[in-house]
Amino acid sequence: MIIRGARMHNLKNINLEIPHNKLTVISGVSGSGKSSLAFDTIFAEGQRQYVESLSPYMRQFLGQKKPADVDEIIGLAPAIAIDQKALSHNPRSTVGTLTDIYDYLRVLYARVGDVFCPLCGHKIEKLTTEEMVDIIINRGQDAGEKYVAIMSPVIRNRKGEYYQLLYNYLGLGYAEARVDGKIHSLREKIKLASKQNHDIDIVIDKVMLDDQSRLFEAVENAMEYSKGLVVAKYEKQEFLLSSNWTCPNDNFSFPEVEPRLFSFNSPAGACPECAGLGKKNFFSEEKCEACLGARLKPEGLSVKVANKNIAEVAKLSLDKTLKFFNSYYDKMTKRELAIAENVVIQIISRLEFLLKVGLDYLSLEREAHTLSGGEAQRIRLSSQISSHLSRTLYVLDEPTIGLHERDTEKLIDTLKKLRDKDNTIIIVEHDEKTILAADYLVDLGPLAGVHGGEVMAAGEVKALLAGKDKDATKKSLTLQYLNGHREINLPEKRREQNHGSLKIIGASANNLKNITVEIPLGRLVGISGVSGSGKSSFLYDVLYKNVSHIKARPGGRAKMEDVKEIKGTDYINKVIVIDQSPIGRTPRSNPATYTGIFTPIRDFFASLPEARERGYGIGRFSFNRPGGRCEACEGAGANLIEMHFLPPVLVECEVCRGKRFNRETLQVKYKDKNIAQVLDMTIDEAVEHFDGNYYITEKLKVLQSVGLGYIKIGQSATTLSGGEAQRIKIAKELTHTLGKRTLYLLDEPTTGLHYYDIDMLLTVLNKLVEKGNSVLVIEHNMHMLKSMDYIIDLGPDGGEKGGRLVAAGAPEDIVREPESETGKYLKPYLKK
């Protein structure tokens, strides 16, 4: 694949060749242009060229893609992107529905499930006439009977006097009927109370058991009159047979057993109380009282395969589900194999793929919105592998996020299998193991934003690491860290001073096994453990939820959820989560507005002599309110134009040319730069420009210190990466001087970060701690973990096998614990 002249975002007109059918990693510091190359250029063009080949009518449904800013790409394949976006916020979306496994389960249950009556638990069978005759003969012979009376239950437990009905059967030539348990001759007058319920069985025939043809005829007639029911009465016993899904004991009539009976998204299958949500209502967390969270009608839950109904199978963890189906497959009868062998094989193979990407601890009923970004991406990956496509281009965004080093190996194997089916795989990645396992490396840099966007190294991984390309070794930071010329140093000494501690007693959220954990405050503390070991449950569901409750009601008794008690909350003033979600959803929000730097800048502009002469206040310099902004685009700098058959286009505003302000406002200048030009400066440039103005530069320098000097002050929040958004949030926290004794919670802050950025992040987190705060970090990255003052290691495994405290202490103590998976992988990093 040959790329010429790529200029998306910060790419500096780069030319590149990427080999087909190989595993290529694109690396580089955060913000160096990796996603711009992988997603906005290669994937976007691959998808766009494919869509272009369709008719205009089809294209309107697919949403058209703007051509990427690139001269040409030769040799593209149809592209599939597997990214980090959370899957779906719809509570109806589960792991089972996302992977299609649930759809296969529905077919399996509809075709070979055993049906039981929801009222009495009796097994219901749907019989043909031949099967009924065989059953009547066999049961009669077993009981030593010679004769059988065949009756047709025409009325079952209904009101009426039924004079005409009985007369009609006399006209058809039948002589007797059993009414409410007594035999009557149809020639007599039978008086029935019209207000009472009655049972009427017409006696069709009394037959000798060895007269098969007469018996067959009698059974057929009985079924015709009673719509499928037959009573066979011997001297000592009688029983009811049904050719419908009807329970002979209590007449419970079963609907036709079909796949939608098991769908909680269809009215045919969903529990009528909660409409298939499994919860009392859309916003509540309480289980529905009718289905107890199983989401289905009682009928759907009464069909079983190997003694489990579909909701029970969906509750099992995926490794147990696989065991269940493997053992079921071994025991399938010939008939079941003929009907459902393919379905079971599909279920088993999809489950195997999910286990290969390290998701054995999830269950099919787990709701999609509760999955982490990494889990969501690996579910998408597993469904891609099971699709058996070849000659396709896959573009992945950091698939190792949320994976412990142990599971990374499984993931790499999975990617290689995908590659071996003649697919080209491009991964944006920082993980050391993945880079070393790849065939080809493209390293972008040297730094981020305006200082990045150039190719530092490109070639086969082995050759680059052997140092064959001297120029690349000199320029590429990635290679310098990989071959040990640069490294992330261990801290000089670990903090051990006592600033009090938080004691969590009896934490039991999700899979946590009633654990008690002590978190030392005033230090940098890491929470480690394999995927699914309970780290997020501990951080969010136990710690954040409950400490927030306690802090929201000082003095009052806060209700504790999923934990017995939390001691030591007096040592902290508040608790704050700093995650990687965007700092704003609209192009109007930017680093300046989010961190509050824009306010002193606007103050400063309003205080300039030119502004005073004109009587401009601070509002004049805001693009979010009338006065100083350009009214043609309302301060957005661009207008959205609807194109009907084509995608809507964002066009630069013709009046202000994207400057967002009107001409009068822009005449106010400081050092020859107006407010729009200031917003277009990078943070580094602005620090020089406002040199001497302490209020502005102080806040700008904090952004510099978290390594964001390259972003523009007015850069739209929608173009920032997750790592950048998270560091902007940290910077905002660092500007609060007073908020001492805060507990900061971070979930995998190294996501999207290069070694170089991790070094910077550690410096910043240590600054927060030095200001008297406490920092608690969930982390898999060994370079981060080796730099912690204290580690809490959960495990030993994921899901049911996790949720226990394996070890706690300084990194050196974790390594000594034989049960700790983290310790095994951490050991080599602690050697100086």
LOVEX-194589 format. One record per residue (C-alpha): residue in one letter; x, y, z. Coordinates in pm, whole numbers, padded with zeros to 5 digits, always signed. Layout:
BEGIN
AXYZ
...
***
This chain:
BEGIN
M+00000+00000+00000
I+00160+00327-00113
I+00061+00656+00051
R+00166+00984-00108
G+00127+01334+00034
A-00078+01273+00347
R-00169+01603+00517
M-00462+01527+00748
H-00452+01738+01067
N-00085+01768+01163
L+00067+01524+00909
K+00343+01702+00717
N+00285+01581+00361
I+00427+01235+00430
N+00501+00951+00187
L+00496+00593+00308
E+00473+00231+00204
I+00297-00028+00419
P+00323-00399+00329
H+00007-00606+00267
N-00080-00918+00473
K+00148-00807+00753
L+00097-00680+01106
T+00201-00314+01109
V+00223-00100+01422
I+00204+00280+01402
S+00372+00427+01709
G+00477+00771+01828
V+00417+01012+02115
S+00061+01114+02200
G-00062+01367+01943
S+00209+01288+01685
G-00050+01205+01418
K-00093+00828+01456
S-00474+00833+01450
S-00470+01095+01175
L-00270+00853+00960
A-00440+00526+01056
F-00804+00631+01091
D-00851+00970+00922
T-00635+00886+00620
I-00597+00511+00553
F-00928+00385+00695
A-01132+00684+00577
E-01001+00647+00220
G-01049+00269+00220
Q-01407+00310+00328
R-01478+00606+00103
Q-01345+00436-00210
Y-01562+00135-00135
V-01873+00351-00080
E-01798+00548-00400
S-01842+00227-00600
L-02208+00205-00498
S-02503+00380-00664
P-02598+00734-00546
Y-02923+00590-00412
M-02736+00348-00183
R-02481+00610-00084
Q-02742+00836+00075
F-02802+00569+00342
L-02435+00517+00417
G-02349+00879+00483
Q-02077+01007+00258
K-01721+01053+00358
K-01517+01359+00276
P-01202+01264+00085
A-00901+01258+00316
D-00637+01524+00259
V-00393+01300+00073
D-00259+01303-00285
E-00316+00933-00344
I-00320+00592-00183
I-00248+00300-00413
G-00339-00059-00327
L-00606+00001-00064
A-00831-00285+00047
P-01186-00252+00187
A-01130-00127+00542
I-01283-00217+00877
A-01207-00004+01183
I-01220-00155+01529
D-01198+00138+01767
Q-01240+00223+02134
K-01586+00376+02123
A-01820+00240+02388
L-02056+00004+02214
S-02405+00122+02296
H-02582+00296+02580
N-02899+00103+02514
P-02981-00128+02809
R-03118-00380+02556
S-02774-00435+02409
T-02581-00719+02577
V-02263-00918+02512
G-02488-01193+02373
T-02662-00968+02120
L-02339-00794+02016
T-02161-01118+01933
D-02471-01277+01771
I-02434-01568+02014
Y-02774-01487+02162
D-02936-01509+01818
Y-02792-01857+01769
L-02911-01952+02119
R-03265-01843+02030
V-03264-02067+01721
L-03122-02358+01923
Y-03389-02330+02194
A-03668-02295+01939
R-03558-02603+01743
V-03441-02857+02002
G-03547-02717+02341
D-03756-02932+02574
V-04084-02757+02658
F-04217-02760+03014
C-04542-02620+03149
P-04475-02290+03335
L-04758-02370+03582
C-04697-02733+03684
G-04355-02810+03536
H-04494-03106+03334
K-04302-03178+03015
I-04515-03087+02713
E-04476-03276+02389
K-04630-03204+02051
L-04744-03539+01913
T-04842-03664+01566
T-05132-03907+01523
E-04891-04202+01475
E-04701-04114+01792
M-05029-04095+01986
V-05146-04438+01863
D-04809-04588+01959
I-04826-04433+02306
I-05186-04559+02360
I-05092-04915+02258
N-04765-04923+02458
R-04916-04786+02778
G-05216-05017+02748
Q-04999-05325+02702
D-04775-05221+02995
A-05087-05205+03215
G-05221-05536+03078
E-05533-05374+02926
K-05720-05511+02622
Y-05966-05232+02544
V-05936-04854+02533
A-06206-04587+02511
I-06108-04293+02292
M-06278-03966+02385
S-06263-03615+02244
P-06259-03338+02510
V-06472-03083+02321
I-06553-02860+02618
R-06299-02797+02894
N-06405-02601+03199
R-06645-02359+03029
K-06994-02223+03112
G-07309-02298+02912
E-07590-02556+02870
Y-07457-02698+02538
Y-07791-02849+02432
Q-07727-02789+02060
L-07368-02913+02073
L-07470-03248+02224
Y-07754-03283+01969
N-07504-03222+01682
Y-07279-03507+01800
L-07584-03736+01823
G-07653-03641+01460
L-07294-03742+01369
G-07368-04090+01499
Y-07210-04086+01846
A-07401-04251+02129
E-07232-04145+02455
A-07070-03847+02620
R-06896-03806+02954
V-07031-03490+03116
D-06856-03364+03430
G-06714-03714+03492
K-07039-03915+03437
I-07123-04117+03125
H-07459-04016+02966
S-07639-04148+02662
L-07681-03872+02402
R-08040-03999+02342
E-08142-03882+02690
K-08205-03518+02764
I-07898-03385+02949
K-07977-03073+03151
L-07673-02852+03234
A-07673-02543+03457
S-07579-02261+03219
K-07397-02058+03487
Q-07158-02338+03588
N-06836-02461+03428
H-06854-02799+03258
D-06628-03063+03101
I-06771-03260+02808
D-06587-03553+02646
I-06758-03722+02349
V-06696-04099+02347
I-06567-04165+01995
D-06511-04541+02014
K-06421-04837+02234
V-06145-05025+02055
M-05940-05339+02107
L-05572-05246+02133
D-05470-05481+01854
D-05714-05327+01602
Q-05470-05061+01481
S-05662-04918+01184
R-05980-04863+01389
L-05778-04708+01671
F-05605-04474+01424
E-05941-04360+01285
A-06081-04297+01633
V-05776-04091+01737
E-05798-03885+01417
N-06167-03807+01471
A-06112-03719+01837
M-05836-03475+01740
E-06055-03313+01476
Y-06341-03233+01714
S-06132-03109+02006
K-05866-02924+01805
G-05581-03164+01879
L-05665-03329+02216
V-05737-03699+02280
V-05838-03873+02603
A-05742-04243+02620
K-05938-04418+02901
Y-05854-04767+03022
E-06032-04945+03308
K-05789-04832+03577
Q-05635-04515+03428
E-05668-04247+03166
F-05446-03981+03018
L-05466-03684+02785
L-05253-03649+02473
S-05205-03329+02276
S-05096-03249+01922
N-05047-02881+02025
W-04810-02725+02277
T-05069-02767+02550
C-05018-02894+02900
P-05256-03187+02949
N-05274-03122+03326
D-05385-02762+03343
N-05464-02675+02980
F-05184-02423+02969
S-05159-02357+02599
F-04807-02286+02483
P-04753-02044+02193
E-04570-02178+01890
V-04206-02228+01994
E-04009-02001+01762
P-03693-01789+01801
R-03877-01467+01887
L-04026-01634+02196
F-03672-01598+02340
S-03611-01239+02230
F-03639-00974+02501
N-03659-00712+02225
S-03978-00856+02076
P-04326-00833+02233
A-04360-01207+02159
G-04087-01290+02409
A-04029-00994+02641
C-04154-01000+03001
P-04472-00788+02988
E-04398-00616+03321
C-04055-00467+03233
A-04085-00491+02852
G-03769-00701+02838
L-03541-00463+03030
G-03512-00693+03332
K-03538-00383+03553
K-03835-00208+03705
N-03801+00077+03460
F-03553+00246+03228
F-03382+00440+03505
S-03400+00202+03797
E-03137-00048+03898
E-03388-00275+04076
K-03477-00607+03919
C-03824-00654+03769
E-04040-00848+04016
A-04211-01057+03749
C-03911-01204+03564
L-03646-01137+03835
G-03411-00985+03578
A-03441-01271+03326
R-03615-01031+03078
L-03842-01300+02923
K-04202-01426+02957
P-04256-01738+03171
E-04318-01936+02848
G-03972-01856+02710
L-03812-01947+03043
S-03989-02286+03046
V-03799-02417+02745
K-03478-02594+02842
V-03169-02733+02675
A-02971-02974+02893
N-03187-02867+03192
K-03104-02497+03166
N-03326-02224+03026
I-03185-01950+02803
A-03157-01694+03085
E-02961-01938+03303
V-02715-01998+03018
A-02678-01622+02963
K-02587-01576+03332
L-02290-01816+03319
S-01943-01670+03273
L-01819-01730+02916
D-01571-02001+03013
K-01852-02192+03189
T-02086-02134+02893
L-01826-02294+02666
K-01796-02598+02897
F-02176-02628+02903
F-02202-02637+02522
N-01903-02867+02476
S-02061-03125+02705
Y-02404-03074+02542
Y-02253-03127+02196
D-02105-03460+02305
K-02447-03581+02426
M-02663-03465+02132
T-02895-03729+01982
K-02898-03807+01610
R-03215-03605+01564
E-03071-03307+01753
L-02749-03322+01551
A-02942-03325+01225
I-03141-03017+01327
A-02897-02806+01527
E-02538-02926+01484
N-02438-02616+01285
V-02596-02382+01537
V-02408-02538+01830
I-02079-02533+01637
Q-02128-02158+01567
I-02197-02090+01936
I-01890-02287+02045
S-01656-02122+01793
R-01771-01770+01886
L-01726-01846+02255
E-01375-01978+02186
F-01284-01650+02011
L-01412-01447+02305
L-01193-01651+02541
K-00893-01600+02309
V-00913-01223+02353
G-00920-01264+02732
L-01292-01210+02802
D-01363-01539+02983
Y-01501-01353+03286
L-01789-01176+03105
S-02135-01331+03068
L-02375-01318+02773
E-02629-01115+02975
R-02374-00843+03066
E-02506-00509+02939
A-02302-00339+02670
H-02290+00000+02844
T-02112-00151+03146
L-01815-00268+02937
S-01489-00073+02931
G-01353+00064+02601
G-01094-00213+02582
E-01351-00487+02642
A-01582-00338+02381
Q-01302-00331+02127
R-01202-00690+02192
I-01563-00805+02152
R-01567-00638+01811
L-01234-00802+01734
S-01361-01148+01825
S-01665-01112+01600
Q-01434-01006+01315
I-01213-01311+01356
S-01513-01539+01349
S-01633-01379+01023
H-01354-01541+00814
L-01302-01243+00582
S-00978-01225+00391
R-00796-00958+00185
T-00939-00694+00415
L-00766-00405+00587
Y-00824-00388+00963
V-00736-00072+01151
L-00724-00106+01532
D-00684+00157+01799
E-00477+00034+02093
P-00637-00308+02140
T-00422-00373+02450
I-00602-00109+02659
G-00735-00266+02975
L-00532-00582+02923
H-00288-00722+03173
E+00047-00827+03025
R-00066-01187+03064
D-00364-01137+02833
T-00166-00931+02582
E+00002-01251+02461
K-00338-01408+02382
L-00443-01095+02197
I-00126-01092+01984
D-00191-01455+01884
T-00543-01359+01781
L-00415-01073+01565
K-00162-01302+01398
K-00440-01550+01315
L-00632-01266+01153
R-00321-01168+00956
D-00263-01529+00844
K-00599-01524+00665
D-00438-01282+00414
N-00551-00967+00592
T-00354-00647+00639
I-00357-00524+00995
I-00263-00175+01107
I-00254-00106+01480
V-00203+00222+01659
E-00018+00101+01969
H+00230+00187+02245
D+00251-00152+02407
E+00604-00289+02405
K+00505-00655+02352
T+00278-00572+02059
I+00544-00361+01887
L+00802-00639+01927
A+00557-00897+01789
A+00469-00690+01481
D+00621-00740+01135
Y+00654-00374+01042
L+00682-00049+01235
V+00596+00307+01133
D+00706+00561+01393
L+00573+00918+01376
G+00716+01218+01557
P+00941+01369+01669
L+00695+01523+01916
A+00326+01611+01928
G+00091+01846+01742
V+00271+02104+01529
H+00602+01945+01631
G+00495+01604+01497
G+00345+01453+01186
E+00668+01330+01025
V+00790+00976+00969
M+01079+00904+01206
A+01125+00539+01115
A+00959+00286+00887
G+01071-00068+00826
E+01071-00424+00950
V+01072-00437+01328
K+01367-00677+01354
A+01586-00469+01121
L+01502-00142+01301
L+01579-00290+01644
A+01906-00432+01519
G+01998-00069+01445
K+02049-00121+01072
D+01889+00215+00995
K+02123+00460+01177
D+01913+00764+01090
A+01595+00609+01234
T+01770+00505+01555
K+01884+00863+01604
K+01546+01025+01531
S+01290+00781+01671
L+01207+00812+02041
T+01021+00480+02025
L+01330+00293+01910
Q+01544+00465+02174
Y+01311+00342+02449
L+01284-00006+02297
N+01659-00060+02269
G+01728+00088+02611
H+01908+00413+02515
R+01632+00598+02699
E+01431+00468+02990
I+01171+00561+03248
N+01372+00573+03568
L+01265+00416+03893
P+01185+00676+04161
E+01480+00768+04385
K+01285+00657+04688
R+00926+00563+04752
R+00710+00779+04981
E+00644+00606+05309
Q+00534+00889+05539
N+00202+00849+05719
H-00075+01086+05610
G-00353+00864+05738
S-00529+00600+05531
L-00867+00508+05391
K-00988+00171+05515
I-01244-00007+05299
I-01409-00290+05495
G-01611-00566+05325
A-01622-00449+04963
S-01854-00675+04761
A-01952-00497+04436
N-01984-00730+04132
N-01718-01000+04177
L-01537-00853+04483
K-01524-01119+04753
N-01597-00913+05064
I-01242-00773+05075
T-01085-00530+05316
V-00826-00291+05172
E-00621-00011+05324
I-00521+00276+05096
P-00237+00494+05228
L-00309+00865+05161
G-00062+01130+05045
R+00101+00881+04809
L+00087+00758+04452
V-00105+00428+04474
G-00163+00180+04193
I-00439-00079+04160
S-00330-00372+03945
G-00462-00713+03843
V-00563-00906+03533
S-00866-00795+03328
G-01188-00862+03518
S-01020-00898+03856
G-01242-00627+04008
K-01028-00312+03978
S-01299-00090+03826
S-01566-00232+04059
F-01341-00138+04351
L-01254+00210+04224
Y-01597+00322+04098
D-01870+00109+04259
V-01715+00091+04606
L-01477+00380+04657
Y-01604+00666+04440
K-01975+00602+04489
N-01961+00569+04866
V-01700+00835+04945
S-01902+01079+04729
H-02214+00992+04934
I-02025+01048+05259
K-01882+01383+05141
A-02222+01497+05012
R-02375+01451+05359
P-02124+01571+05618
G-02238+01468+05966
G-02526+01262+05827
R-02522+00883+05794
A-02470+00803+05429
K-02619+00480+05298
M-02339+00241+05206
E-02367+00038+04887
D-02169-00284+04827
V-01944-00219+05129
K-01979-00259+05507
E-01783+00044+05616
I-01530+00304+05502
K-01304+00459+05765
G-01069+00756+05734
T-01274+00975+05501
D-01199+01270+05732
Y-00845+01274+05593
I-00971+01385+05249
N-01185+01682+05146
K-01325+01552+04819
V-01289+01279+04559
I-01254+01345+04185
V-01242+01108+03887
I-01017+01214+03601
D-01101+01000+03299
Q-01036+01017+02926
S-01383+01129+02821
P-01384+01440+02596
I-01373+01779+02771
G-01666+01889+02554
R-01892+01744+02290
T-01923+02051+02068
P-01667+02230+01854
R-01732+02537+02074
S-01557+02393+02377
N-01179+02416+02375
P-00886+02402+02620
A-00912+02777+02685
T-01276+02769+02793
Y-01241+02439+02986
T-00938+02535+03196
G-01059+02892+03242
I-00754+03051+03073
F-00985+03235+02837
T-01126+03448+03119
P-00798+03629+03210
I-00719+03663+02837
R-01058+03831+02775
D-01010+04046+03086
F-00672+04152+02953
F-00810+04242+02610
A-01095+04439+02767
S-00840+04639+02971
L-00635+04747+02666
P-00658+05121+02582
E-00817+05050+02241
A-01095+04847+02399
R-01156+05109+02667
E-01185+05388+02412
R-01457+05188+02239
G-01625+05092+02567
Y-01579+04718+02509
G-01641+04499+02815
I-01527+04141+02870
G-01838+04003+02693
R-01724+04165+02371
F-01442+03909+02347
S-01661+03599+02385
F-01764+03397+02078
N-02057+03242+02267
R-02266+03555+02312
P-02388+03835+02085
G-02188+04159+02079
G-01838+04083+01965
R-01890+03757+01781
C-01961+03719+01411
E-02339+03687+01389
A-02338+03515+01049
C-02203+03195+01211
E-02290+03286+01572
G-01926+03262+01673
A-01875+02905+01548
G-01647+03009+01263
A-01829+02773+01025
N-02179+02691+00904
L-02338+02349+00850
I-02503+02326+00508
E-02753+02044+00445
M-02699+01877+00104
H-02981+01613+00098
F-02832+01344-00128
L-02483+01426-00011
P-02352+01452+00344
P-02394+01790+00519
V-02087+02006+00471
L-01919+02226+00730
V-01822+02538+00540
E-01601+02817+00673
C-01812+03125+00747
E-01793+03366+00453
V-01820+03675+00669
C-01553+03622+00935
R-01349+03358+00743
G-01343+03127+01044
K-01219+03396+01285
R-01543+03378+01495
F-01544+03754+01580
N-01671+04059+01391
R-01436+04308+01232
E-01464+04571+01508
T-01365+04326+01782
L-01063+04212+01580
Q-00927+04568+01562
V-00827+04547+01928
K-00472+04411+01926
Y-00193+04335+02171
K+00160+04304+02026
D+00001+04303+01680
K-00222+04006+01754
N-00602+04022+01789
I-00817+03781+01997
A-00873+03538+01706
Q-00500+03514+01639
V-00436+03449+02009
L-00684+03159+02002
D-00493+03020+01707
M-00160+03020+01894
T-00012+02712+02050
I+00029+02719+02428
D+00409+02750+02383
E+00366+03056+02159
A+00115+03214+02396
V+00352+03179+02694
E+00604+03395+02505
H+00339+03632+02374
F+00197+03714+02720
D+00535+03704+02894
G+00520+03919+03205
N+00143+03883+03246
Y+00145+03651+03545
Y-00229+03572+03555
I-00230+03436+03201
T+00111+03270+03184
E+00073+03093+03516
K-00220+02889+03385
L-00059+02838+03046
K+00259+02705+03208
V+00057+02438+03388
L-00063+02311+03048
Q+00299+02318+02932
S+00404+02113+03232
V+00162+01831+03141
G+00322+01822+02798
L+00050+02003+02605
G+00251+02301+02483
Y+00179+02203+02123
I-00202+02228+02127
K-00372+02548+02019
I-00551+02754+02283
G-00872+02756+02080
Q-00841+02403+01939
S-01184+02240+01920
A-01237+01985+02198
T-01363+01732+01945
T-01016+01703+01786
L-00831+01620+02110
S-00724+01262+02183
G-00832+01082+02501
G-00485+01119+02652
E-00483+01490+02574
A-00829+01542+02725
Q-00720+01363+03042
R-00408+01576+03079
I-00611+01895+03028
K-00828+01780+03320
I-00518+01716+03534
A-00390+02061+03442
K-00719+02214+03551
E-00677+02038+03888
L-00317+02159+03918
T-00430+02521+03882
H-00637+02492+04204
T-00387+02585+04471
L-00623+02561+04764
G-00796+02227+04704
K-00553+02034+04922
R-00622+01681+05037
T-00822+01571+04734
L-00833+01203+04637
Y-00788+01172+04260
L-00901+00853+04087
L-00761+00770+03743
D-00853+00470+03531
E-00564+00368+03305
P-00425+00715+03238
T-00150+00566+03016
T-00407+00486+02746
G-00280+00644+02426
L+00050+00744+02585
H+00401+00681+02458
Y+00694+00615+02695
Y+00784+00980+02659
D+00433+01086+02766
I+00427+00835+03054
D+00742+00999+03189
M+00563+01335+03177
L+00243+01196+03328
L+00437+01053+03623
T+00595+01393+03684
V+00250+01556+03681
L+00089+01298+03912
N+00378+01335+04153
K+00315+01713+04152
L-00045+01648+04256
V+00079+01428+04543
E+00337+01685+04649
K+00058+01941+04684
G-00085+01723+04960
N-00329+01521+04751
S-00364+01145+04709
V-00366+00974+04370
L-00515+00629+04308
V-00454+00479+03963
I-00583+00163+03793
E-00295+00056+03573
H-00160-00231+03363
N+00145-00051+03233
M+00452-00192+03408
H+00648+00133+03371
M+00372+00308+03565
L+00345+00034+03827
K+00719+00025+03897
S+00700+00399+03976
M+00420+00372+04237
D+00475+00423+04608
Y+00228+00147+04690
I+00038-00118+04488
I-00289-00295+04562
D-00299-00614+04351
L-00640-00778+04297
G-00696-01121+04145
P-00568-01381+04114
D-00774-01415+03795
G-01074-01254+03622
G-01450-01285+03684
E-01553-01546+03941
K-01191-01640+04001
G-01101-01279+04085
G-01214-01019+04334
R-00969-01105+04612
L-00679-00903+04751
V-00367-01090+04637
A-00098-00853+04763
A-00046-00497+04883
G+00271-00299+04945
A+00562-00138+04761
P+00634-00280+04411
E+00921-00480+04561
D+00674-00655+04796
I+00433-00743+04513
V+00709-00925+04326
R+00763-01157+04624
E+00401-01278+04627
P+00390-01607+04429
E+00012-01582+04362
S+00039-01240+04196
E+00023-01242+03815
T+00132-00877+03819
G+00439-00963+04025
K+00566-01211+03764
Y+00559-00950+03490
L+00677-00661+03709
K+00995-00833+03825
P+01216-00759+03520
Y+01118-00388+03534
L+01252-00341+03887
K+01608-00435+03797
K+01817-00122+03756
***
